[in-house]
C-alpha cells in the first residue's frame, strides 16, 4: 500500500473526492451536515486540515450541482422532443 506521505497534494485531493462520491454526499447540503458521514473513513484524514477539506467539498459541490442541473435540463429537452414527435 502507498504511504500517505508519498502522495502529492493532487493525489490526496482525488482520494478525498472519491470519498465524497462513494459516501453519497449530498452536494446541496452544507459541509456541517455532510461531514459526519465521512469523518470515520481513513480518506478523510488524508488532507491535513479542515479548511482544505471544506474548500475541496465546496468546489466539488458546485461542480456536482452544475452537472445535476445540466442533466435535468437535457432530460427535459429530450422529453419535450419525444412529446413533439408523438404528435
N, C-alpha and C positions, 0 to 999 in steps of 0.2 A: 504494500500500500504506500502511496506517496505521502511523505511527511508534509504537514501543513506549512512548515517553514520553506519548503521547496517551491511552493506555488507562488506565482506572481499575483499582483492585485487583480488583474483581468480574470485569471482562473478562479480566484476566490469569489469574484463578482458573479461569474457564471454559475458557480456552485450554489451561491445564495439565491440566484434567480431560479435555479432548478428546484430549490426548496419551496419557493413561493408558488411555483406552478404545481408541484407534486402534492402539496398540502391543501390544494383547492382554496387558496387565499382569495378572498373577495376584493377585487380592486376598487369597488365602490365604498368599502368600509374604511375606517380610519386605521392608522398604524396601531393605536392603542387597543382597538377591538380585535385585530387580527394577530397581533404579536403572541398572545398566549397559545395559539395553535401551533407555533413553530419553535418556541423557546427551548423545548426539550430535545429537539433534533440537533445532532452534533454539527450540522452545517451552519446552524445559527451562529455558532462561536467562531466560525472561520474568519469573520471580519472582526477587527479589533474593538470597535466601539459602536454604541447605539446610533450615533449620528450617521455613520456610514450606512448602517442597516436601514435607517429611516430614509436617507437620500435615495438609496437603490430601490426601496419599496415605492417611494413616490414616483420615481422615473418609470418603474415597471408598471405601476398602477395607471399612470397617464397613457402609456403605450397600449396596455390591455384594454382600457376604456375606449380608446380611439379605434382599436381593432374590432371590438364588440359593436360599436356604433356603425362602423363600415360594413360589417357582416349583416347587421339588421337592415341597413339601407339597401344593400344588394339583394337581400331576401325580399324586401318589399317591391323592388323593381322587377324581380323575377315573377313574383306573384301577380303584379299588375300586368305584365306581359302575357302570362299564361291566361289570365282572365280576359285580356283583349283578344287572344287567339280563339277563345271558346265562343265568342260572339260572332 
